[in-house]
Amino acid sequence: MHQQKFEGDITYTQGDAAAVEHATPESPGVIESPGSLTGGGRARLAIAAFANNSTIRVSVTGQPDFVVTTAARGKALVVYCTGLGG
């Protein structure tokens, strides 16, 4: 059996008429990078796996809230927050 992993699995065995797709369920989340900051640092937030066209309010301590809207496949653009940490 051959298998490919990329946002799920695709499997096929020699002689199969077609490959079979096995979707992997996604969980909504926010990913930040780096994990810790120093004063005045800059962070990236990736907002992923929400329903398409979801409106998400993001709150960061000491900063005004902002809103992002997810696009295709429930992913938002990467957002840069500056002046954080300390």
C-alpha angles and dihedrals in degrees: 000000000000122000135189123193120205118130086331135352134289115195134183138163126211108275095026114136091222142001119259121230120216110191118215115221114240127216119214114246151144120240120199129197129227101027093222134023140202122224112297091014126148126235133192120217120198114195111198148167098024119133115280113276094013117158111223125189113213121202123195120182110257094010132091114261117255134195129227129187120214119231132198115348090012097280126134127208116269109268123209119213116192133191094038131136131037 
